Amino acid sequence: MSIVNNIDLSIVIPVYNSEKNLEILINQLIVSLKKNYDRYEIILVDDESKDKSWNVIKNICLKYDFIRGIQLRKNVGQHNAIFAGLKYTNGNFIITMDDDGQNSPEDIKLLVDKVKNGYDVSYANYKNKKHNITLNKRRYYFIKTFSKKINIVRFKIKPPIIFSVLSK
């Protein structure tokens, strides 16, 4: 695997009404990233939050030069907010994670290491599913359809998480 960019890792986090826990998440993420990566960036995408999430994002961006904030003009939903953030990534690896603190930043290295070992995609599921059955069926269909075309590793990690890792 060749290294294309100077930034090792990009983290994209869609944000919706997370003013109370966003700084805690960012602090945990930074502590974890510093242990394993020299160069990284965090992209926070505000999906037209109704609380003061955007103000928190602006303050975080002023504090850290490796964090960028994107404010969407209207609420487009989690997946579209992720796509908006992906446009601004510069890392050799990309992680998407939720803003609710259920994803452990400590598990990022495990996922990235799998991609470095030859997998095209690495992701993890919650040990206890917390999504509705429709979403689970869609995820199953996606994996069943595309797992024949790309090399995927799937494994369970404690505490429950759901990340996506893609190599650029």
PyRosetta script that sets phi, psi and omega in degrees:
from pyrosetta import init, pose_from_sequence

init()
pose = pose_from_sequence("MSIVNNIDLSIVIPVYNSEKNLEILINQLIVSLKKNYDRYEIILVDDESKDKSWNVIKNICLKYDFIRGIQLRKNVGQHNAIFAGLKYTNGNFIITMDDDGQNSPEDIKLLVDKVKNGYDVSYANYKNKKHNITLNKRRYYFIKTFSKKINIVRFKIKPPIIFSVLSK")
pose.set_psi(1, 125.2)
pose.set_omega(1, 179.9)
pose.set_phi(2, -91.3)
pose.set_psi(2, 148.0)
pose.set_omega(2, 178.8)
pose.set_phi(3, -92.6)
pose.set_psi(3, 124.9)
pose.set_omega(3, -174.0)
pose.set_phi(4, -98.2)
pose.set_psi(4, -44.0)
pose.set_omega(4, -174.0)
pose.set_phi(5, -110.8)
pose.set_psi(5, 167.2)
pose.set_omega(5, 175.6)
pose.set_phi(6, -78.7)
pose.set_psi(6, -17.8)
pose.set_omega(6, -179.1)
pose.set_phi(7, -94.3)
pose.set_psi(7, 125.2)
pose.set_omega(7, -177.9)
pose.set_phi(8, -69.6)
pose.set_psi(8, -42.7)
pose.set_omega(8, -166.7)
pose.set_phi(9, -145.0)
pose.set_psi(9, 135.2)
pose.set_omega(9, 172.5)
pose.set_phi(10, -114.1)
pose.set_psi(10, 133.7)
pose.set_omega(10, 175.8)
pose.set_phi(11, -113.9)
pose.set_psi(11, 124.5)
pose.set_omega(11, 177.0)
pose.set_phi(12, -111.1)
pose.set_psi(12, 125.6)
pose.set_omega(12, -179.5)
pose.set_phi(13, -126.7)
pose.set_psi(13, 112.3)
pose.set_omega(13, 172.5)
pose.set_phi(14, -73.3)
pose.set_psi(14, 135.4)
pose.set_omega(14, -174.6)
pose.set_phi(15, -119.3)
pose.set_psi(15, 129.8)
pose.set_omega(15, 174.6)
pose.set_phi(16, -144.3)
pose.set_psi(16, 114.4)
pose.set_omega(16, 177.9)
pose.set_phi(17, 51.2)
pose.set_psi(17, 53.6)
pose.set_omega(17, -176.1)
pose.set_phi(18, -121.9)
pose.set_psi(18, 27.3)
pose.set_omega(18, -175.8)
pose.set_phi(19, -57.9)
pose.set_psi(19, -31.4)
pose.set_omega(19, -174.6)
pose.set_phi(20, -78.5)
pose.set_psi(20, -27.9)
pose.set_omega(20, -175.6)
pose.set_phi(21, -116.1)
pose.set_psi(21, -1.5)
pose.set_omega(21, -173.8)
pose.set_phi(22, -66.2)
pose.set_psi(22, -43.9)
pose.set_omega(22, 179.8)
pose.set_phi(23, -65.2)
pose.set_psi(23, -37.5)
pose.set_omega(23, 177.5)
pose.set_phi(24, -62.4)
pose.set_psi(24, -46.7)
pose.set_omega(24, 179.2)
pose.set_phi(25, -59.7)
pose.set_psi(25, -46.6)
pose.set_omega(25, -178.3)
pose.set_phi(26, -62.9)
pose.set_psi(26, -42.5)
pose.set_omega(26, 178.8)
pose.set_phi(27, -62.0)
pose.set_psi(27, -43.2)
pose.set_omega(27, 177.7)
pose.set_phi(28, -64.0)
pose.set_psi(28, -40.7)
pose.set_omega(28, -179.4)
pose.set_phi(29, -64.1)
pose.set_psi(29, -44.7)
pose.set_omega(29, -179.8)
pose.set_phi(30, -62.7)
pose.set_psi(30, -43.8)
pose.set_omega(30, 179.0)
pose.set_phi(31, -58.7)
pose.set_psi(31, -44.6)
pose.set_omega(31, -179.2)
pose.set_phi(32, -68.5)
pose.set_psi(32, -43.9)
pose.set_omega(32, -177.8)
pose.set_phi(33, -65.1)
pose.set_psi(33, -38.3)
pose.set_omega(33, -179.3)
pose.set_phi(34, -60.4)
pose.set_psi(34, -29.2)
pose.set_omega(34, -179.7)
pose.set_phi(35, -70.6)
pose.set_psi(35, -28.9)
pose.set_omega(35, -169.4)
pose.set_phi(36, -121.0)
pose.set_psi(36, -15.2)
pose.set_omega(36, -173.9)
pose.set_phi(37, -136.1)
pose.set_psi(37, 143.1)
pose.set_omega(37, 177.9)
pose.set_phi(38, -87.7)
pose.set_psi(38, -40.2)
pose.set_omega(38, -175.5)
pose.set_phi(39, -127.6)
pose.set_psi(39, 120.8)
pose.set_omega(39, -179.3)
pose.set_phi(40, -150.2)
pose.set_psi(40, 164.8)
pose.set_omega(40, 176.7)
pose.set_phi(41, -139.7)
pose.set_psi(41, 152.1)
pose.set_omega(41, 176.6)
pose.set_phi(42, -124.5)
pose.set_psi(42, 129.9)
pose.set_omega(42, 179.4)
pose.set_phi(43, -117.5)
pose.set_psi(43, 117.5)
pose.set_omega(43, -179.9)
pose.set_phi(44, -103.4)
pose.set_psi(44, 122.8)
pose.set_omega(44, -177.2)
pose.set_phi(45, -112.0)
pose.set_psi(45, 109.0)
pose.set_omega(45, 178.9)
pose.set_phi(46, -81.2)
pose.set_psi(46, 117.7)
pose.set_omega(46, -177.2)
pose.set_phi(47, -93.4)
pose.set_psi(47, 56.3)
pose.set_omega(47, -178.4)
pose.set_phi(48, 51.6)
pose.set_psi(48, 57.3)
pose.set_omega(48, 178.3)
pose.set_phi(49, -61.4)
pose.set_psi(49, 148.9)
pose.set_omega(49, 178.9)
pose.set_phi(50, -88.7)
pose.set_psi(50, -14.9)
pose.set_omega(50, 178.9)
pose.set_phi(51, -96.8)
pose.set_psi(51, -155.4)
pose.set_omega(51, -177.1)
pose.set_phi(52, -99.0)
pose.set_psi(52, 30.1)
pose.set_omega(52, -179.7)
pose.set_phi(53, -57.8)
pose.set_psi(53, -40.5)
pose.set_omega(53, -178.2)
pose.set_phi(54, -63.6)
pose.set_psi(54, -38.6)
pose.set_omega(54, 176.8)
pose.set_phi(55, -63.3)
pose.set_psi(55, -40.2)
pose.set_omega(55, 177.6)
pose.set_phi(56, -63.5)
pose.set_psi(56, -43.4)
pose.set_omega(56, 178.8)
pose.set_phi(57, -60.7)
pose.set_psi(57, -44.8)
pose.set_omega(57, 179.4)
pose.set_phi(58, -60.2)
pose.set_psi(58, -42.1)
pose.set_omega(58, 178.8)
pose.set_phi(59, -65.3)
pose.set_psi(59, -40.6)
pose.set_omega(59, 178.0)
pose.set_phi(60, -63.7)
pose.set_psi(60, -41.7)
pose.set_omega(60, 179.9)
pose.set_phi(61, -64.4)
pose.set_psi(61, -34.3)
pose.set_omega(61, 177.0)
pose.set_phi(62, -68.8)
pose.set_psi(62, -30.0)
pose.set_omega(62, -177.2)
pose.set_phi(63, -80.3)
pose.set_psi(63, -34.5)
pose.set_omega(63, -174.9)
pose.set_phi(64, -127.7)
pose.set_psi(64, 127.4)
pose.set_omega(64, -179.1)
pose.set_phi(65, -78.3)
pose.set_psi(65, -11.6)
pose.set_omega(65, 179.3)
pose.set_phi(66, -94.8)
pose.set_psi(66, 7.4)
pose.set_omega(66, 177.7)
pose.set_phi(67, -115.1)
pose.set_psi(67, 130.9)
pose.set_omega(67, 177.1)
pose.set_phi(68, -120.3)
pose.set_psi(68, 146.1)
pose.set_omega(68, 177.8)
pose.set_phi(69, -115.4)
pose.set_psi(69, 140.6)
pose.set_omega(69, 176.0)
pose.set_phi(70, -124.2)
pose.set_psi(70, 128.7)
pose.set_omega(70, 177.4)
pose.set_phi(71, -110.3)
pose.set_psi(71, 118.4)
pose.set_omega(71, 178.8)
pose.set_phi(72, -80.7)
pose.set_psi(72, 145.6)
pose.set_omega(72, -177.9)
pose.set_phi(73, -71.0)
pose.set_psi(73, -26.3)
pose.set_omega(73, 177.8)
pose.set_phi(74, -145.5)
pose.set_psi(74, 163.0)
pose.set_omega(74, 179.2)
pose.set_phi(75, -73.0)
pose.set_psi(75, 120.8)
pose.set_omega(75, -178.1)
pose.set_phi(76, -117.4)
pose.set_psi(76, -3.0)
pose.set_omega(76, 179.9)
pose.set_phi(77, 94.5)
pose.set_psi(77, 160.2)
pose.set_omega(77, -174.0)
pose.set_phi(78, -57.0)
pose.set_psi(78, -48.5)
pose.set_omega(78, -174.4)
pose.set_phi(79, -68.6)
pose.set_psi(79, -39.8)
pose.set_omega(79, 176.9)
pose.set_phi(80, -69.0)
pose.set_psi(80, -33.0)
pose.set_omega(80, 175.2)
pose.set_phi(81, -64.7)
pose.set_psi(81, -39.4)
pose.set_omega(81, 176.1)
pose.set_phi(82, -61.3)
pose.set_psi(82, -46.8)
pose.set_omega(82, 179.3)
pose.set_phi(83, -59.5)
pose.set_psi(83, -38.7)
pose.set_omega(83, 177.0)
pose.set_phi(84, -61.6)
pose.set_psi(84, -41.8)
pose.set_omega(84, 178.7)
pose.set_phi(85, -68.9)
pose.set_psi(85, -36.0)
pose.set_omega(85, -179.3)
pose.set_phi(86, -59.2)
pose.set_psi(86, -31.0)
pose.set_omega(86, 179.8)
pose.set_phi(87, -60.1)
pose.set_psi(87, -26.5)
pose.set_omega(87, -174.4)
pose.set_phi(88, -104.4)
pose.set_psi(88, 10.6)
pose.set_omega(88, -178.8)
pose.set_phi(89, -81.0)
pose.set_psi(89, 148.6)
pose.set_omega(89, 178.2)
pose.set_phi(90, -127.7)
pose.set_psi(90, -0.1)
pose.set_omega(90, -174.6)
pose.set_phi(91, -78.4)
pose.set_psi(91, 155.9)
pose.set_omega(91, 174.1)
pose.set_phi(92, -69.4)
pose.set_psi(92, -26.2)
pose.set_omega(92, 175.5)
pose.set_phi(93, -128.2)
pose.set_psi(93, 147.8)
pose.set_omega(93, -178.9)
pose.set_phi(94, -124.3)
pose.set_psi(94, 131.8)
pose.set_omega(94, 175.3)
pose.set_phi(95, -117.0)
pose.set_psi(95, 136.4)
pose.set_omega(95, 167.6)
pose.set_phi(96, -113.3)
pose.set_psi(96, 139.3)
pose.set_omega(96, 177.7)
pose.set_phi(97, -146.3)
pose.set_psi(97, 156.4)
pose.set_omega(97, -179.0)
pose.set_phi(98, -76.9)
pose.set_psi(98, 162.5)
pose.set_omega(98, -178.4)
pose.set_phi(99, -93.8)
pose.set_psi(99, 2.4)
pose.set_omega(99, -172.4)
pose.set_phi(100, -90.0)
pose.set_psi(100, 1.8)
pose.set_omega(100, 176.7)
pose.set_phi(101, 81.8)
pose.set_psi(101, 4.3)
pose.set_omega(101, 179.4)
pose.set_phi(102, -81.0)
pose.set_psi(102, -16.8)
pose.set_omega(102, 178.3)
pose.set_phi(103, -90.1)
pose.set_psi(103, 128.6)
pose.set_omega(103, 179.2)
pose.set_phi(104, -85.8)
pose.set_psi(104, 118.5)
pose.set_omega(104, 176.7)
pose.set_phi(105, -59.2)
pose.set_psi(105, -24.3)
pose.set_omega(105, 179.9)
pose.set_phi(106, -63.2)
pose.set_psi(106, -23.3)
pose.set_omega(106, -176.7)
pose.set_phi(107, -87.6)
pose.set_psi(107, -5.1)
pose.set_omega(107, -179.6)
pose.set_phi(108, -58.8)
pose.set_psi(108, -44.6)
pose.set_omega(108, -177.9)
pose.set_phi(109, -59.6)
pose.set_psi(109, -40.1)
pose.set_omega(109, 178.5)
pose.set_phi(110, -59.2)
pose.set_psi(110, -42.2)
pose.set_omega(110, -178.5)
pose.set_phi(111, -70.1)
pose.set_psi(111, -44.4)
pose.set_omega(111, 179.7)
pose.set_phi(112, -64.9)
pose.set_psi(112, -39.7)
pose.set_omega(112, 179.1)
pose.set_phi(113, -59.4)
pose.set_psi(113, -36.7)
pose.set_omega(113, 178.3)
pose.set_phi(114, -63.2)
pose.set_psi(114, -41.1)
pose.set_omega(114, 178.7)
pose.set_phi(115, -67.2)
pose.set_psi(115, -39.9)
pose.set_omega(115, 177.8)
pose.set_phi(116, -63.1)
pose.set_psi(116, -25.4)
pose.set_omega(116, 179.6)
pose.set_phi(117, -88.8)
pose.set_psi(117, 10.9)
pose.set_omega(117, 171.6)
pose.set_phi(118, 114.8)
pose.set_psi(118, -7.5)
pose.set_omega(118, 178.0)
pose.set_phi(119, -79.1)
pose.set_psi(119, 145.3)
pose.set_omega(119, 177.5)
pose.set_phi(120, -77.0)
pose.set_psi(120, -36.7)
pose.set_omega(120, -177.6)
pose.set_phi(121, -137.8)
pose.set_psi(121, 141.8)
pose.set_omega(121, 175.6)
pose.set_phi(122, -134.4)
pose.set_psi(122, 128.8)
pose.set_omega(122, 178.4)
pose.set_phi(123, -146.2)
pose.set_psi(123, 163.2)
pose.set_omega(123, 179.6)
pose.set_phi(124, -133.1)
pose.set_psi(124, 152.4)
pose.set_omega(124, 178.2)
pose.set_phi(125, -108.9)
pose.set_psi(125, 160.5)
pose.set_omega(125, 169.6)
pose.set_phi(126, -64.0)
pose.set_psi(126, 141.9)
pose.set_omega(126, 173.2)
pose.set_phi(127, -65.5)
pose.set_psi(127, -40.1)
pose.set_omega(127, 174.3)
pose.set_phi(128, -110.5)
pose.set_psi(128, 113.2)
pose.set_omega(128, -176.6)
pose.set_phi(129, -62.0)
pose.set_psi(129, 132.8)
pose.set_omega(129, -178.8)
pose.set_phi(130, -117.6)
pose.set_psi(130, 6.9)
pose.set_omega(130, -179.1)
pose.set_phi(131, -102.4)
pose.set_psi(131, 160.1)
pose.set_omega(131, -179.8)
pose.set_phi(132, -72.2)
pose.set_psi(132, 165.0)
pose.set_omega(132, -174.1)
pose.set_phi(133, -64.6)
pose.set_psi(133, -32.1)
pose.set_omega(133, 179.2)
pose.set_phi(134, -63.5)
pose.set_psi(134, -45.2)
pose.set_omega(134, 178.7)
pose.set_phi(135, -63.1)
pose.set_psi(135, -41.4)
pose.set_omega(135, 179.2)
pose.set_phi(136, -62.8)
pose.set_psi(136, -38.6)
pose.set_omega(136, 178.2)
pose.set_phi(137, -66.3)
pose.set_psi(137, -41.2)
pose.set_omega(137, 177.9)
pose.set_phi(138, -63.2)
pose.set_psi(138, -42.3)
pose.set_omega(138, 179.4)
pose.set_phi(139, -63.4)
pose.set_psi(139, -42.2)
pose.set_omega(139, 179.1)
pose.set_phi(140, -61.0)
pose.set_psi(140, -45.6)
pose.set_omega(140, -179.9)
pose.set_phi(141, -61.0)
pose.set_psi(141, -43.9)
pose.set_omega(141, 179.4)
pose.set_phi(142, -59.7)
pose.set_psi(142, -49.6)
pose.set_omega(142, -178.0)
pose.set_phi(143, -64.5)
pose.set_psi(143, -43.7)
pose.set_omega(143, -179.7)
pose.set_phi(144, -62.4)
pose.set_psi(144, -39.3)
pose.set_omega(144, -178.2)
pose.set_phi(145, -72.2)
pose.set_psi(145, -46.8)
pose.set_omega(145, -171.1)
pose.set_phi(146, -94.5)
pose.set_psi(146, -14.4)
pose.set_omega(146, -178.1)
pose.set_phi(147, -67.6)
pose.set_psi(147, -20.0)
pose.set_omega(147, 176.9)
pose.set_phi(148, -76.5)
pose.set_psi(148, -20.1)
pose.set_omega(148, -174.5)
pose.set_phi(149, -100.7)
pose.set_psi(149, -22.9)
pose.set_omega(149, 179.9)
pose.set_phi(150, -132.7)
pose.set_psi(150, 160.5)
pose.set_omega(150, -177.3)
pose.set_phi(151, -86.7)
pose.set_psi(151, 112.1)
pose.set_omega(151, -174.8)
pose.set_phi(152, -120.7)
pose.set_psi(152, 140.5)
pose.set_omega(152, 170.0)
pose.set_phi(153, -117.2)
pose.set_psi(153, 137.0)
pose.set_omega(153, 179.1)
pose.set_phi(154, -129.0)
pose.set_psi(154, 131.3)
pose.set_omega(154, 178.6)
pose.set_phi(155, -151.2)
pose.set_psi(155, 161.5)
pose.set_omega(155, -179.2)
pose.set_phi(156, -98.5)
pose.set_psi(156, 139.8)
pose.set_omega(156, -178.7)
pose.set_phi(157, -129.2)
pose.set_psi(157, 146.4)
pose.set_omega(157, 174.4)
pose.set_phi(158, -103.5)
pose.set_psi(158, 140.7)
pose.set_omega(158, -11.6)
pose.set_phi(159, -68.9)
pose.set_psi(159, 169.4)
pose.set_omega(159, -176.0)
pose.set_phi(160, -56.8)
pose.set_psi(160, 132.8)
pose.set_omega(160, 179.0)
pose.set_phi(161, -142.9)
pose.set_psi(161, 166.6)
pose.set_omega(161, 168.6)
pose.set_phi(162, -146.9)
pose.set_psi(162, 110.7)
pose.set_omega(162, 179.9)
pose.set_phi(163, -124.4)
pose.set_psi(163, 161.5)
pose.set_omega(163, 168.8)
pose.set_phi(164, -127.5)
pose.set_psi(164, 137.5)
pose.set_omega(164, 176.7)
pose.set_phi(165, -127.6)
pose.set_psi(165, 127.2)
pose.set_omega(165, 177.8)
pose.set_phi(166, -128.6)
pose.set_psi(166, 137.9)
pose.set_omega(166, 173.8)
pose.set_phi(167, -87.2)
pose.set_psi(167, 134.3)
pose.set_omega(167, 179.7)
pose.set_phi(168, -69.2)
pose.dump_pdb("model.pdb")
